Amino acid sequence: MSWPYPRIVAHRGGGALAPENTLGAIRLGASLGFRGVEFDVRYTSDRQPVVIHDKVLERTTNGQGRVARTPYADIAALDAGAWFGARWRGEPLPRFEDTVRLCRELGLWANVEIKRMWGIERATGAAVARMARNLFTGAALTPVLSSFAIEALRGAKDQAPELPRGYLVDEIPEDWRDAMSELGCISLHCNYQTLTRRVLEEVHAAGYAVLVWTVNDPRDAKRLLEWGVDSLVTDALDLIGPDFR
C-alpha cells in the first residue's frame, strides 16, 4: 500500500526531551523538524478526553488517583511539566481537542493511541473517532487511530469508518491477518523488538503498512528502515531526527 505519513515520528510529542503528552512537547518536536507525532488519549470521570499515557496521574503530574475517576476540572489545574524540570513548570495536561488543534496549527500528522478503558472500550473508541473526524476535517493528512484494545478499534470503525486505523500489538500474534481484516486496519503497529524481516515482508505482501515503536538506538533505526518499515516512533529525537536515513 501507499503510506503517505512521516517515516520518523516523535513519541508522545517530544520524546525524551520534554514532558510527555503535553503541548510543550509537541511544540518542541515540531521545532526540531518532526512532521509526525504520537500521543495517547483516555477519558476523565466526566468523559472529557485528555492526553495522558498512564491510568493514574502520579507519574507525570502533581495529582493523584485514576484519570477515569477524576473530573476534568481537577485535572485542568494540575502541573504536568514540573516533574520533568523547572523549565516546564506549569505545563498543563491537555485535552484531546487542544492537542489536535495544535497539531493542525503546526501541520503535524498524528498517530492517536486510544488507551484501554476497561468496560467502556467500544464506547471510548467510538467517541475518540467521532471527535477526531470532526477536529481533523480538512486536514492534509488524516490521523491514524491505533489501540491495543480490539473493542476500541471496533468502536472507531463503527463511528468513523473513513478514518484509518492501526492494529497495535506488542508481540505480533499469529492471527494478525484476520484481526486486521476484521478491524479494517491499514497498518500493524508493533514493538520493534518482536518484528522480523520475514514478518515485515509478509505484512507488506498482504497490503498493510508497518509502524514500529519505540526505537531509540540509531543502529536499530537504520536496520529497520533498510528493511522497509513504513514509520518508526522514537524518544531519541536528538539522535534519530526527522530526516534520519
Secondary structure, 3 states (H helix, E strand, C coil): CCCCCCCEEEECCCHHHCCCCCHHHHHHHHHCCCCEEEEEEEECCCCCEECCCCCECCCCCCCCCEHHHCCHHHHCCCCCCCCCCHHHCCCCCCEHHHHHHHHHHHCCEEEEEECCCCCCHHHHHHHHHHHHHHHCCCCCCCCEEEECCHHHHHHHHHHCCCCCEEEEECCCCCCHHHHHHHHCCCEEEEEHHHCCHHHHHHHHHCCCEEEEECCCCHHHHHHHHHHCCCEEEECCCCCCCCCCC
